[in-house]
């Protein structure tokens, strides 16, 4: 099985840091996690996920300004299936309206 979620990757999220911090507890589910300044550590079974973020310059399209949060994901001790299972919930929870 090819992993859709490698051990390390970056994402650009279209949200403010305040939005991210409000959504993060639900996105990590029942996993134990600890918040630090611009980062969080999540225990996932015997493995872990390290998250780091920084506020990016807003994306500007005509008169629209969209916030950007640059997020780094670093998994340790999780196989492809475990990363996939965690990220399926995480992505579903972080998904916002549209379409």
Secondary structure, 3 states (H helix, E strand, C coil): CCCCCCCEEEEEECCCHHHHHHHHHHHHCCCCEEEECCEEEEEECCEEEEEEEEEEEEEEECCEEEEEEEEEEEEECCCHHHHHHHHHHHHHHHCCCCC
